[in-house]
């Protein structure tokens, strides 16, 4: 009998320090599709949903395509979008009757307005819908916050093995092909080790040590046939929730192997923890460097804390404020989200001058706004295409956009954020990053490929924001005890792996 596998998707990365609710319209501007449409759209993209389709079909299964809601990063997801997803899956199931398995493309660090563990909630919903005897496999982001609820509801969790993420398709494929293995009744064990560690994503990549070595060890074990699959979940830290931790999962055909190698990878991951913290410089140190002209080329200030790609708002003017306070004479380019100020610039018109109040209006505790007289240089509809290499050609829409100059500071002011690590968010609007002494880039890691060829130096800044790399700076209210880099007990030993036989 041909196995029927339902595929669905609900993917968004939440930053609970960002107060702006992420609604259905934000998903729709990226991807919101149902049934056959979702199948056709995803088949053209290197995404997890596509990987799931191919794995199921390659093994002779029939894909029952259901809803795809694919968003970016931002605040908590609207409760009504959670309901929309559940309704979408229910409708698919009502129309098709029984299925043999479910594959869900999720993020793993998504919160809704009313639920911290929104992905656990979704997996519970899917479990209730199909019953205990149907396998459920989920694909996750590497930055997922894996909870006991998820491990209890899903049979399999597979996360990206790269950061910057380049293996969306492969991760969906791994999850669905392990799911097909369960349907064949082959022995499959999943082991999990919790790792009490929060690391800012600006501090590590899978391309550099020590994180590269940790991922490399897992890949070697899979290549050698010792493991079927593994994931190192280096949780994204901007979740002010009661349960947060990193986690390692290993999947094998014996209990012994799953347990042993999950423990071994987790030890290596945990041991290297000091190597995941970025070397942060103060805003003043970086302005000093740009003013000194030592580098002869633009100094890039990486303001990861306010990176919309990482889930922050994009409303920071912290660096511009310091520039004005210091009376700095150098030139600087940047972008900021401020719908009111953009609107004002449209009223003032090109060439006009006015006193603006820009930035710092959304993120709690953010300094600002910046109050200064500025001259409107240009007005735009906010649409641009990324130059990449990451996301080359992707369309962005920042809404009403204005470039306003405050002395030597050229500021792209827009209604809503776009791909903030791509040079086109400045270049397209006439702010050529190569020509400035200092450029503020609101991004974590991927931007370096585009900026490195013309940058004098790239500095990670200790800036405020919903995506701050300095985790001590965030206004935590629920942070659990015993986590690195906060109050990990000295001599802490990882607990042994927990193992489940799946099916
Ligand atoms: Zn991620």
Boltz pocket constraint, residues with backbone or C-beta under 6 A from the ligand:
constraints:
  - pocket:
      binder: B
      contacts: [[A, 141], [A, 142], [A, 143], [A, 165]]
      max_distance: 6.0
